[in-house]
Amino acid sequence: MSDLLPDIRSARGVLFDLDGVLTPTAEVHMRAWQSVFDDVFAQWAITPSYTNDDYFAYVDGKKRYDGVASLLHSRNVEVPWGQIDDPPSADTICGIGNRKNAAFTAALRRDGIAPYPGSLALVQQLHAVGVALAVVSSSKNAAEVLAAAGLTEYFPLVVDGLVAEREHLASKPAPDVFRVAAERLGVPAAEAVAIEDATSGVASAAAAGYGLVIGVDRGAGASALRESGASVVITDLADLLH
């Protein structure tokens, strides 16, 4: 580990994004989005084609339906928002989002998931020295992912997409979810550390006033993470081990 990287064992609280930070579920999400948007774009003759760049620009880190709306808006496509209980077959924002969720959960239950080794090691190290830990995720599947990865015991506090929907918290990059998570963890944001791999999540934590925002470059790009507010950019959480 570089001596220039911070020692976060002394932090009062460390709040982690989930997908792409603790677990490689971001890859599962990406494949599910690709499949769904490929079908939607073909059905509606939308151009240009959906790419991984679109995922990072419009979908990554956002609540599911906000991601759908953002992506379609980028192609000047407007469809009804619909209702959260729309069937996956519905041609609405919610229907498309639910279609993607069905693809994601099917893959998760079929293949399972394991945490990144470096992420597990860091979580265990912080837990051992008594640092307060939380997960801040836009996903509504956070509890299922944490359980599948064997991480539930480390995170007594989870502020996820279900909490955001229930309490009407704005999607990342708005500061709402990181602000609320710090409050519920009992840690002033200025004394907390956020670890995020999405530009929207980095921006959210920075806007919430976190004292240290660590970007994890899993594909978003180091420069994009820094421009969004990351104080430090790493490629693996093992870089933070001491």
C-alpha positions in Angstrom: 0.0 0.0 0.0 1.2 3.5 -0.8 2.2 5.7 2.2 0.2 8.4 0.5 -3.1 6.6 1.1 -5.0 7.4 4.3 -5.2 5.1 7.3 -9.0 4.8 7.8 -8.7 2.6 10.9 -9.0 5.8 13.0 -12.2 7.0 11.2 -15.3 7.2 13.3 -17.4 5.7 10.6 -16.8 4.2 7.1 -19.8 3.9 4.7 -19.5 1.7 1.7 -21.4 1.5 -1.5 -22.2 -2.1 -2.3 -22.2 -3.1 -6.0 -18.7 -2.7 -7.4 -17.2 -1.7 -4.0 -17.8 -4.7 -1.7 -19.0 -7.2 -4.3 -18.6 -7.6 -8.0 -22.4 -7.4 -8.5 -21.8 -4.3 -10.6 -20.8 -6.7 -13.3 -24.1 -8.6 -12.9 -26.0 -5.4 -13.0 -24.2 -4.3 -16.1 -25.0 -7.5 -17.9 -28.7 -7.3 -16.9 -28.9 -3.7 -18.0 -27.2 -4.6 -21.3 -29.7 -7.4 -22.0 -32.7 -5.3 -21.2 -31.7 -2.2 -23.1 -30.5 -4.2 -26.1 -34.1 -5.6 -26.3 -35.7 -2.2 -25.7 -33.5 -0.4 -28.2 -34.1 -3.1 -30.9 -37.9 -3.0 -30.3 -38.2 0.8 -30.5 -35.4 1.3 -33.1 -33.5 3.6 -30.7 -30.0 4.7 -31.8 -27.2 4.8 -31.1 -26.8 1.4 -29.4 -26.5 1.0 -25.7 -22.9 0.7 -24.4 -21.0 0.4 -21.2 -20.2 4.1 -21.4 -24.0 4.7 -21.1 -24.0 2.5 -18.0 -21.4 4.7 -16.3 -22.9 8.0 -17.5 -26.6 7.4 -16.9 -27.3 4.3 -14.8 -24.4 3.5 -12.4 -25.1 4.4 -8.8 -28.7 5.7 -9.3 -32.0 4.3 -8.2 -33.3 1.8 -10.7 -36.1 3.8 -12.2 -34.0 7.0 -12.2 -31.4 5.1 -14.2 -33.9 4.0 -16.8 -35.3 7.5 -17.2 -31.9 9.1 -17.4 -30.8 6.6 -20.1 -33.9 7.0 -22.2 -33.8 10.8 -21.9 -30.3 10.7 -23.3 -31.8 9.2 -26.5 -34.7 11.7 -26.4 -37.2 8.9 -25.6 -40.0 9.6 -23.2 -42.3 6.9 -21.9 -44.8 6.9 -19.0 -43.3 6.5 -15.5 -45.9 3.9 -14.5 -46.1 2.3 -11.1 -43.6 0.4 -9.0 -45.7 -2.8 -9.3 -45.8 -2.7 -13.1 -45.1 -6.1 -14.6 -41.7 -6.5 -16.3 -43.5 -6.6 -19.6 -44.9 -3.1 -19.2 -43.4 -0.4 -21.5 -43.0 2.1 -18.7 -40.0 3.4 -16.7 -41.0 1.1 -13.9 -41.8 -1.9 -16.1 -38.3 -1.6 -17.8 -36.7 -1.3 -14.4 -38.6 -4.3 -13.1 -37.5 -6.2 -16.2 -33.9 -5.5 -15.4 -34.4 -6.5 -11.7 -35.9 -9.8 -12.7 -32.8 -10.5 -14.9 -30.4 -9.5 -12.0 -32.1 -11.5 -9.3 -32.2 -14.6 -11.5 -28.5 -14.3 -12.2 -27.7 -13.7 -8.5 -29.7 -16.7 -7.3 -28.3 -18.9 -10.1 -24.6 -18.0 -9.7 -24.3 -16.5 -6.2 -21.7 -13.8 -5.4 -18.6 -13.5 -3.3 -17.1 -10.3 -2.0 -13.9 -8.9 -3.5 -11.1 -10.4 -1.4 -9.6 -7.0 -0.7 -12.9 -5.6 0.3 -13.6 -8.4 2.7 -10.2 -8.0 4.3 -10.7 -4.3 4.8 -14.2 -4.7 6.3 -12.9 -7.3 8.7 -9.9 -5.1 9.7 -12.2 -2.1 10.4 -14.7 -4.2 12.2 -12.0 -5.7 14.4 -10.9 -2.2 15.6 -14.4 -1.0 16.2 -15.0 1.4 13.4 -18.8 1.9 12.8 -19.7 0.5 9.4 -22.7 1.0 7.0 -23.7 0.3 3.5 -25.2 3.0 1.3 -26.6 1.6 -1.9 -29.1 2.5 -4.5 -30.0 -1.1 -5.0 -33.2 -2.6 -3.7 -31.4 -6.0 -3.5 -28.8 -4.9 -1.0 -29.9 -7.2 1.8 -30.0 -10.2 -0.5 -26.6 -9.4 -1.9 -25.0 -8.9 1.5 -26.5 -12.2 2.7 -25.3 -14.1 -0.4 -21.8 -12.6 0.1 -21.7 -13.4 3.8 -21.3 -9.8 4.8 -24.6 -9.1 6.7 -23.0 -9.4 10.2 -20.6 -6.5 9.5 -23.3 -4.0 8.6 -26.0 -3.2 11.2 -27.0 -0.2 9.1 -28.1 -0.4 5.5 -29.5 2.6 3.7 -30.6 1.2 0.3 -33.1 1.7 -2.5 -35.9 0.4 -0.4 -35.2 3.0 2.3 -34.8 5.7 -0.3 -38.1 4.8 -1.9 -40.0 4.5 1.4 -38.6 7.8 2.8 -38.6 9.7 -0.5 -34.8 10.3 -0.5 -33.4 11.6 -3.8 -31.2 9.4 -5.8 -27.4 9.8 -5.9 -25.8 12.2 -6.9 -28.1 14.1 -4.4 -26.7 14.0 -0.9 -29.7 12.5 0.7 -28.8 8.9 1.2 -25.3 9.5 2.5 -26.5 12.3 4.7 -29.2 10.1 6.3 -26.8 7.2 6.6 -24.2 9.2 8.6 -27.0 10.6 10.8 -28.2 7.1 11.6 -24.8 5.8 12.2 -24.3 8.5 14.7 -21.2 10.0 13.0 -20.9 13.6 11.7 -20.4 13.5 8.0 -17.3 15.6 8.3 -15.7 12.8 10.4 -16.9 9.9 8.1 -15.3 8.2 5.2 -17.3 7.2 2.1 -16.1 4.5 -0.4 -17.7 4.6 -3.8 -17.1 3.4 -7.4 -19.8 5.4 -9.2 -19.4 9.1 -10.1 -22.9 9.7 -8.9 -22.1 8.1 -5.5 -18.9 10.0 -5.1 -20.8 13.2 -5.9 -23.5 12.3 -3.3 -21.0 11.7 -0.5 -19.1 14.9 -1.4 -22.3 16.9 -1.4 -23.2 15.4 2.0 -20.0 16.9 3.4 -18.0 13.7 4.1 -14.5 14.3 5.4 -13.0 11.8 3.0 -14.4 10.4 -0.2 -12.5 7.4 -1.7 -13.2 6.5 -5.3 -12.7 2.9 -6.4 -12.0 2.8 -10.1 -13.8 -0.3 -11.4 -14.4 1.3 -14.8 -15.7 4.8 -14.3 -12.2 6.3 -14.6 -9.9 7.9 -12.1 -10.3 11.4 -13.6 -14.1 11.2 -13.6 -14.1 10.1 -10.0 -11.9 12.9 -9.0 -13.9 15.4 -10.9 -17.0 14.2 -9.1 -15.4 14.8 -5.7 -13.2 11.9 -4.8 -10.3 12.9 -2.5 -8.4 9.7 -3.3 -8.8 7.1 -6.1 -7.7 3.4 -5.7 -8.3 0.3 -7.7 -8.9 -2.2 -4.9 -9.8 -1.8 -1.3 -6.8 -3.9 -0.4 -4.8 -0.7 -1.1 -6.2 0.6 2.2 -5.1 -2.2 4.4 -2.5 -1.6 7.1 
